Amino acid sequence: MFKVEERDAARAFVLRMASEDSRITAAAVVGSFARGAADRWSDLDLTFAVADDVPLGEVLGDWTRQLEAALDAVPLWDLDVGSRTYRVFLLPGSLQVDLSFTPASQFRPAGPKFALLFGEAGPTDAPPLPTADHFFGLGVVQALHARRSIERARYWQAEQAISQVRECALSLACLQRGLDSSHGRGFDDLPMDTLAPASATLVASVEPDRLRAALDSAVHLLLGQTAEVRELASRIEGDLRAVSETISN
């Protein structure tokens, strides 16, 4: 794995590229570094504003060639979110470097984990955070999907759906405690009396009986985290419990 010194050197190189590129009008660090929570395993997340009259693809192409030549970087994949384009790189030592580029007129924080390094940024334009209703509703839908998948002998689909039910239940638990509910970031900070029952939702194998048991545990876990959606949960609790009842072979 990469050393911290190697990560620091890569960060310095990328920021030097930005400062020397007249097409880049602003830069910011995002993710764990922006909120002072980075550790030895944190990857690099940097975002840049590109002059409005410059195509993002032009900058992406030039930067990719430079990073490949100087840092032996391998571009893994791109993601377009609105006007922003992300490109994810893998550097030697399994160092992940996420770079994103946005037209300067639309450059702004997409969330609270944003620290401007130079230039200017517009006001925060963060999407609304998922609500308790969202997580509970999604958990119910995934529980139904898991039941149908087991009935259809689509056992790997069932495993995936059961995992989603667990994720929704733990996300609800995070919301109730003011923890980060995104991408499982707050799960490890939950109390053991919440995490211990969640262990039973882990699918040990895709044998039907194991899937049934895990689904039953996942449904109970979900129903145990409904403090913020009591009315909604009370209306469908009977139907939801029936989802995990004995499933015919």
C-alpha positions, 0 to 999 in steps of 0.5 A: 500500500502507498505511504503517506509521503507518497500520497502527499507528493502526489497531492503536491504534484496535482496542485502544482499542475493546477496552479501552472495551468491557466485554464484552471481558475479555482481548486478545492479539496473535498472528502475527508481532507476537507473536514480534517478527518483524513487518516493513513488510508484516505485517498485524494479528492480534489476538484477544479474549476475550468474556464468556461471557454475551455472544453472539460474534455480537453483538460481531462485529456491533457491532465491524464497524459501528464499523470500517466507520464509523471505518476504512472497513473491509470485512469479507471472510470469517469462519472458525469454529475450535472456539469461536473465530470469526475475521473478516478485514477489508481496510482502505484501502491493502490493510491486512489486519486479522484479528480473532478472538473466543473465549468468555472461559472458553475463551480460550487460546493456539492456538500459540506466536505469542501475546502477552497484552496484558491480561486472562487466558488459559488454558494453551496448547491448540495442535493437534499440528504436522504430522509428517514422515509427514504431509507425505510421505504427503500428497505421495504422495497428491497425486502419485497425484492429479496422475497421474490428473488428467493421464490424465483431461485434467483439467489444472488439477487436475493443476497444483494437485496438483503444487503440493501435492507441491512444498509437501509436499517443501519442508515436509519439508525445513523440518522437517529443518532446524528451520524453520517448515513451516507455510504456506511460511513457512520455504521462503525460508530453505532452502538453494539446493541444495534450492530450485534443484531445486524450480524445475523443479516449477513448471508453466509451462503446463497442456500435458500435456508440461509437466505430466508434466515438472513431476510427475516433478521434484516426485516426485524432489524429494519422494523427496530429502527423506525423511531422517525417513521412510526406512522408509516411503519405501523401501517405496513408492519404486518405486511412487512413481517409477512415478507419474511415468513416461511417461504415455499420451496 
